[in-house]
Amino acid sequence: MKTLWTALTEPNRLHIIELLRGGPLTVGEITDQLGLQQPQVSKHLKVLSEAGIVEVQPQANRRIYRLRREPFQELESWLYSFRHLWEERFDRLDNYLLEIQGTEQQTSNRIEENNV
């Protein structure tokens, strides 16, 4: 998981992942779309490949990169394990906001009563 996070935190690698969400691309296509130099893109793709995020398929003299599902499924499972915490906190926030609204409404009603 640490390798996955490390690979995802670099902005250019994240841009590459975003591009690959649309489907497989060659190094040249990624280079053109990101406006980076080919050696930079190749280095980023190597990191993504070593992290298991992308796979490469050689085709003649081109290398076609595509995303692998498994690392993202692992990430989704890990994030899902925190879902109950988020939901609990959002529920408490909802309750707090409702409480504040009720207090504000009571204050507003008192002010109206005093002005009548």
Backbone as ProteinMPNN parsed JSONL, in Angstrom:
{"seq_chain_A": "MKTLWTALTEPNRLHIIELLRGGPLTVGEITDQLGLQQPQVSKHLKVLSEAGIVEVQPQANRRIYRLRREPFQELESWLYSFRHLWEERFDRLDNYLLEIQGTEQQTSNRIEENNV", "coords_chain_A": {"N_chain_A": [[0.828, -1.192, 0.0], [1.989, 1.208, 0.734], [3.813, 1.706, -1.343], [2.052, 2.125, -3.425], [0.766, 4.514, -2.574], [2.981, 6.231, -2.565], [3.625, 6.276, -5.27], [1.321, 7.469, -6.278], [1.315, 10.04, -5.242], [2.915, 11.821, -6.608], [2.588, 14.521, -8.766], [2.82, 14.447, -11.681], [2.737, 11.713, -12.204], [0.221, 11.128, -11.271], [-1.261, 12.564, -13.14], [-0.669, 11.047, -15.4], [-1.962, 8.67, -14.715], [-4.577, 9.596, -14.69], [-4.878, 10.152, -17.43], [-4.635, 7.548, -18.453], [-6.94, 6.437, -17.532], [-8.773, 6.805, -19.474], [-8.147, 4.869, -21.294], [-5.781, 2.582, -22.866], [-2.495, 3.83, -23.663], [0.301, 4.928, -25.632], [3.769, 5.627, -24.862], [4.559, 7.865, -26.321], [2.08, 9.098, -26.862], [1.257, 9.792, -24.296], [3.335, 11.517, -23.612], [2.901, 13.587, -25.495], [0.346, 14.507, -24.704], [0.762, 15.392, -22.086], [2.802, 17.183, -22.326], [5.398, 16.749, -21.532], [8.857, 15.716, -21.474], [10.02, 12.824, -23.214], [11.869, 11.095, -21.787], [11.237, 11.8, -19.121], [8.559, 10.992, -18.884], [8.876, 8.254, -19.316], [10.369, 7.538, -17.038], [8.49, 8.069, -15.016], [6.512, 6.236, -15.759], [7.905, 3.895, -15.321], [8.119, 3.886, -12.513], [5.39, 3.706, -11.881], [4.845, 1.249, -13.023], [6.523, -0.464, -11.52], [5.239, -0.197, -9.103], [3.049, -1.629, -9.609], [0.834, -0.495, -10.742], [0.434, 0.13, -13.407], [0.48, -1.737, -16.471], [2.515, -2.953, -19.094], [2.418, -3.424, -22.566], [4.238, -4.666, -25.052], [4.339, -3.731, -28.451], [5.296, -4.245, -31.494], [7.562, -1.744, -32.182], [6.62, -0.149, -30.235], [5.414, 0.697, -26.947], [2.718, -0.054, -25.062], [0.756, 1.277, -22.554], [-1.347, 0.487, -19.821], [-3.836, 0.814, -17.256], [-3.882, -1.158, -14.284], [-6.33, -2.998, -12.587], [-6.284, -4.117, -10.019], [-4.608, -2.739, -8.0], [-6.157, -0.483, -7.527], [-8.524, -1.533, -6.647], [-7.637, -2.609, -4.265], [-6.96, -0.24, -2.956], [-9.489, 0.94, -2.839], [-10.8, -0.862, -1.119], [-9.313, -0.469, 1.2], [-9.876, 2.235, 1.738], [-12.617, 2.003, 2.109], [-12.723, 0.759, 4.543], [-12.6, 2.834, 6.299], [-14.96, 4.109, 6.047], [-17.175, 3.882, 7.847], [-16.307, 5.457, 9.963], [-16.239, 8.008, 8.795], [-18.951, 8.315, 8.129], [-20.11, 8.276, 10.66], [-19.02, 10.61, 11.765], [-20.054, 12.531, 10.003], [-22.752, 12.214, 10.571], [-22.791, 13.123, 13.234], [-22.056, 15.772, 12.759], [-24.259, 16.614, 11.217], [-26.262, 16.424, 13.192], [-25.326, 18.349, 14.985], [-25.469, 20.676, 13.414], [-28.228, 20.797, 12.993], [-29.01, 21.247, 15.616], [-27.873, 23.778, 16.074], [-29.329, 25.277, 14.192], [-31.864, 25.039, 15.317], [-31.484, 26.437, 17.742], [-30.868, 28.995, 16.749], [-33.296, 29.566, 15.491], [-35.026, 29.656, 17.7], [-33.962, 31.881, 19.047], [-34.423, 33.843, 17.143], [-37.226, 33.812, 17.109], [-37.788, 34.738, 19.716], [-36.811, 37.339, 19.584], [-38.544, 38.436, 17.685], [-40.933, 38.246, 19.138], [-40.433, 40.045, 21.21], [-40.318, 42.445, 19.846], [-42.878, 42.895, 19.057]], "CA_chain_A": [[0.0, 0.0, 0.0], [2.874, 2.369, 0.797], [4.337, 1.924, -2.694], [0.942, 2.699, -4.184], [0.618, 5.916, -2.162], [4.158, 6.967, -3.025], [3.487, 6.46, -6.717], [0.183, 8.35, -6.575], [1.458, 11.394, -4.708], [3.66, 12.69, -7.516], [1.575, 15.089, -9.673], [2.895, 13.972, -13.067], [2.27, 10.321, -12.244], [-1.233, 11.184, -11.128], [-1.766, 12.986, -14.453], [-0.57, 9.882, -16.284], [-3.046, 7.765, -14.326], [-5.824, 10.197, -15.186], [-4.919, 9.914, -18.875], [-4.839, 6.127, -18.713], [-8.328, 6.085, -17.212], [-9.497, 6.809, -20.74], [-7.755, 3.711, -22.081], [-4.341, 2.389, -23.069], [-1.77, 4.84, -24.433], [1.738, 4.733, -25.807], [4.612, 6.636, -24.215], [4.488, 9.064, -27.151], [0.774, 9.756, -26.661], [1.291, 10.397, -22.956], [4.262, 12.642, -23.728], [2.221, 14.666, -26.22], [-0.785, 15.048, -23.943], [1.217, 16.058, -20.867], [3.801, 18.2, -22.632], [6.647, 16.417, -20.852], [9.859, 15.051, -22.296], [9.86, 11.37, -23.22], [12.564, 10.442, -20.669], [10.491, 12.024, -17.878], [7.381, 10.118, -18.901], [9.35, 6.876, -19.145], [10.732, 7.343, -15.625], [7.244, 7.982, -14.242], [5.872, 4.966, -16.092], [8.668, 2.841, -14.651], [7.684, 3.884, -11.107], [4.014, 3.191, -11.855], [4.925, -0.174, -13.336], [7.107, -1.142, -10.348], [4.233, -0.181, -8.046], [1.967, -2.511, -10.032], [-0.327, 0.31, -11.112], [0.253, 0.0, -14.851], [1.144, -2.839, -17.139], [2.98, -2.559, -20.418], [2.301, -4.444, -23.601], [5.049, -4.312, -26.218], [3.679, -3.963, -29.733], [6.325, -3.84, -32.466], [8.538, -0.884, -31.502], [5.895, 0.706, -29.269], [5.033, 0.116, -25.664], [1.384, 0.452, -24.732], [0.524, 1.212, -21.11], [-2.743, 0.484, -19.366], [-3.993, 0.69, -15.8], [-4.271, -2.439, -13.698], [-7.457, -2.801, -11.662], [-6.047, -4.645, -8.674], [-4.17, -1.766, -6.993], [-7.237, 0.442, -7.213], [-9.461, -2.296, -5.834], [-7.017, -2.66, -2.934], [-7.111, 1.106, -2.395], [-10.907, 1.114, -2.535], [-11.087, -1.655, 0.086], [-8.688, 0.201, 2.338], [-10.667, 3.435, 2.024], [-13.926, 1.575, 2.598], [-12.603, 0.419, 5.96], [-12.763, 4.072, 7.068], [-16.266, 4.685, 5.732], [-18.031, 3.991, 9.036], [-15.847, 6.615, 10.736], [-16.701, 9.219, 8.117], [-20.405, 8.408, 8.258], [-20.392, 8.63, 12.047], [-18.681, 12.022, 11.945], [-21.031, 13.328, 9.262], [-23.999, 12.164, 11.337], [-22.641, 14.043, 14.372], [-22.082, 17.12, 12.206], [-25.662, 16.886, 10.89], [-26.977, 16.67, 14.449], [-24.861, 19.627, 15.511], [-26.035, 21.745, 12.58], [-29.66, 20.882, 13.316], [-29.089, 21.865, 16.944], [-27.597, 25.205, 15.884], [-30.484, 25.864, 13.503], [-32.946, 25.134, 16.298], [-31.14, 27.521, 18.665], [-31.02, 30.252, 16.015], [-34.721, 29.792, 15.273], [-35.594, 30.067, 18.989], [-33.505, 33.242, 19.278], [-35.15, 34.7, 16.191], [-38.621, 33.91, 17.575], [-37.816, 35.598, 20.904], [-36.601, 38.731, 19.132], [-39.795, 38.86, 17.068], [-41.91, 38.419, 20.189], [-40.095, 41.267, 21.959], [-40.55, 43.608, 18.989], [-44.31, 43.05, 18.794]], "C_chain_A": [[0.875, 1.261, 0.0], [3.432, 2.719, -0.586], [3.279, 2.569, -3.577], [0.784, 4.177, -3.867], [1.783, 6.764, -2.674], [4.045, 7.257, -4.515], [2.395, 7.473, -7.046], [0.39, 9.793, -6.138], [2.241, 12.334, -5.604], [2.702, 13.201, -8.592], [1.637, 14.574, -11.117], [2.429, 12.533, -13.195], [0.754, 10.274, -12.102], [-1.881, 11.627, -12.437], [-1.732, 11.826, -15.446], [-1.701, 8.899, -15.983], [-4.383, 8.299, -14.829], [-5.959, 9.978, -16.69], [-5.257, 8.457, -19.186], [-6.23, 5.642, -18.31], [-9.164, 6.024, -18.478], [-9.151, 5.637, -21.648], [-6.255, 3.665, -22.282], [-3.743, 3.469, -23.961], [-0.311, 4.435, -24.579], [2.484, 5.821, -25.048], [4.517, 7.954, -24.986], [3.187, 9.821, -26.969], [0.721, 10.449, -25.306], [2.177, 11.631, -22.976], [3.588, 13.837, -24.391], [1.128, 15.323, -25.376], [-0.347, 15.803, -22.694], [2.219, 17.174, -21.137], [5.109, 17.992, -21.884], [7.608, 15.8, -21.856], [9.689, 13.538, -22.164], [10.627, 10.692, -22.092], [11.85, 10.627, -19.327], [9.31, 11.076, -17.794], [7.796, 8.669, -18.676], [9.733, 6.587, -17.697], [9.483, 7.203, -14.76], [6.525, 6.66, -14.504], [6.601, 3.789, -15.445], [8.253, 2.738, -13.188], [6.28, 3.291, -10.998], [3.994, 1.689, -12.133], [5.474, -0.967, -12.154], [6.132, -1.185, -9.184], [3.04, -1.075, -8.401], [0.727, -1.783, -10.486], [-0.624, 0.219, -12.6], [0.931, -1.271, -15.333], [1.473, -2.385, -18.55], [2.839, -3.744, -21.366], [3.124, -3.995, -24.8], [4.285, -4.658, -27.498], [4.585, -3.379, -30.811], [7.346, -2.983, -31.731], [7.878, 0.072, -30.51], [5.601, -0.065, -27.997], [3.717, 0.765, -25.267], [1.135, 0.207, -23.242], [-0.962, 1.26, -20.82], [-2.769, 0.335, -17.848], [-4.346, -0.742, -15.436], [-5.362, -2.165, -12.671], [-7.102, -3.112, -10.209], [-5.569, -3.601, -7.665], [-5.285, -0.811, -6.58], [-8.339, -0.254, -6.415], [-8.947, -2.401, -4.404], [-7.183, -1.32, -2.227], [-8.559, 1.352, -1.992], [-11.296, 0.358, -1.262], [-10.524, -0.979, 1.331], [-9.49, 1.445, 2.73], [-12.029, 3.077, 2.608], [-13.874, 1.236, 4.082], [-12.749, 1.646, 6.858], [-14.149, 4.679, 6.912], [-17.139, 4.866, 6.964], [-17.613, 5.176, 9.907], [-16.346, 7.914, 10.127], [-18.198, 9.406, 8.3], [-20.799, 8.83, 9.67], [-20.124, 10.113, 12.288], [-19.647, 12.927, 11.193], [-22.379, 13.337, 9.979], [-23.934, 13.114, 12.53], [-22.675, 15.489, 13.898], [-23.506, 17.516, 11.837], [-26.456, 17.22, 12.152], [-26.599, 18.027, 15.042], [-25.455, 20.786, 14.718], [-27.533, 21.912, 12.825], [-29.872, 21.555, 14.669], [-28.863, 23.375, 16.842], [-28.773, 25.902, 15.208], [-31.65, 26.036, 14.463], [-32.712, 26.27, 17.271], [-31.323, 28.878, 17.991], [-32.491, 30.582, 15.794], [-35.394, 30.243, 16.566], [-35.213, 31.509, 19.296], [-34.263, 34.212, 18.376], [-36.609, 34.871, 16.631], [-38.748, 34.815, 18.793], [-37.688, 37.078, 20.518], [-37.886, 39.256, 18.501], [-40.868, 39.121, 18.124], [-41.675, 39.711, 20.967], [-40.379, 42.53, 21.146], [-42.025, 43.85, 18.728], [-44.978, 43.874, 19.828]], "O_chain_A": [[0.547, 2.253, -0.65], [3.512, 3.892, -0.951], [3.581, 3.453, -4.379], [0.679, 5.003, -4.773], [1.585, 7.879, -3.156], [4.341, 8.366, -4.961], [2.533, 8.249, -7.992], [-0.304, 10.685, -6.626], [2.231, 13.544, -5.375], [2.063, 12.395, -9.269], [0.595, 14.295, -11.71], [1.794, 12.17, -14.185], [0.089, 9.465, -12.748], [-2.94, 11.118, -12.804], [-2.659, 11.649, -16.236], [-2.322, 8.362, -16.9], [-5.215, 7.544, -15.332], [-7.044, 9.653, -17.171], [-6.063, 8.171, -20.071], [-6.648, 4.554, -18.706], [-10.145, 5.283, -18.549], [-9.804, 5.437, -22.672], [-5.541, 4.598, -21.914], [-4.388, 3.96, -24.888], [0.234, 3.698, -23.757], [1.891, 6.82, -24.641], [4.409, 9.025, -24.389], [3.185, 11.051, -26.925], [0.202, 11.558, -25.186], [1.817, 12.67, -22.423], [3.691, 14.965, -23.907], [1.007, 16.548, -25.344], [-1.012, 16.754, -22.283], [2.459, 18.017, -20.272], [5.844, 18.947, -21.631], [7.21, 15.411, -22.954], [9.263, 13.042, -21.121], [10.085, 9.774, -21.476], [11.853, 9.723, -18.491], [9.084, 10.435, -16.767], [7.141, 7.941, -17.93], [9.45, 5.503, -17.187], [9.414, 6.34, -13.885], [5.994, 6.042, -13.582], [5.974, 2.799, -15.068], [8.057, 1.637, -12.673], [6.016, 2.468, -10.12], [3.208, 0.952, -11.538], [4.945, -2.028, -11.822], [6.185, -2.102, -8.363], [2.131, -1.255, -7.591], [-0.335, -2.393, -10.606], [-1.783, 0.231, -13.012], [1.833, -1.803, -14.686], [0.787, -1.537, -19.121], [3.103, -4.893, -21.013], [2.75, -3.046, -25.489], [3.675, -5.721, -27.614], [4.629, -2.165, -31.009], [7.94, -3.44, -30.755], [8.519, 0.996, -30.009], [5.549, -1.295, -27.978], [3.622, 1.987, -25.151], [1.282, -0.908, -22.742], [-1.726, 1.969, -21.474], [-1.84, -0.202, -17.244], [-5.022, -1.442, -16.189], [-5.292, -1.166, -11.955], [-7.57, -2.443, -9.289], [-6.088, -3.576, -6.549], [-5.353, -0.383, -5.428], [-9.009, 0.378, -5.599], [-9.716, -2.297, -3.448], [-7.508, -1.272, -1.041], [-8.825, 1.909, -0.927], [-12.035, 0.879, -0.427], [-11.173, -0.927, 2.376], [-9.75, 1.676, 3.911], [-12.532, 3.766, 3.495], [-14.861, 1.405, 4.798], [-12.997, 1.506, 8.056], [-14.474, 5.662, 7.578], [-17.782, 5.905, 7.112], [-18.46, 5.826, 10.519], [-16.816, 8.806, 10.833], [-18.665, 10.508, 8.588], [-21.707, 9.64, 9.855], [-20.915, 10.792, 12.943], [-20.02, 13.985, 11.7], [-23.069, 14.356, 9.99], [-24.898, 13.826, 12.813], [-23.259, 16.344, 14.563], [-23.922, 18.64, 12.116], [-27.226, 18.18, 12.176], [-27.457, 18.758, 15.539], [-25.896, 21.775, 15.304], [-28.042, 23.032, 12.861], [-30.805, 22.34, 14.84], [-29.587, 24.156, 17.459], [-29.164, 26.998, 15.611], [-32.344, 27.052, 14.432], [-33.647, 27.001, 17.598], [-31.871, 29.803, 18.591], [-32.891, 31.742, 15.896], [-36.251, 31.126, 16.533], [-36.052, 32.283, 19.758], [-34.689, 35.279, 18.818], [-37.159, 35.968, 16.532], [-39.706, 35.58, 18.897], [-38.375, 37.94, 21.065], [-38.279, 40.396, 18.752], [-41.621, 40.09, 18.026], [-42.63, 40.393, 21.34], [-40.653, 43.581, 21.724], [-42.391, 44.912, 18.224], [-46.186, 44.1, 19.752]]}, "name": "protein", "num_of_chains": 1, "seq": "MKTLWTALTEPNRLHIIELLRGGPLTVGEITDQLGLQQPQVSKHLKVLSEAGIVEVQPQANRRIYRLRREPFQELESWLYSFRHLWEERFDRLDNYLLEIQGTEQQTSNRIEENNV"}
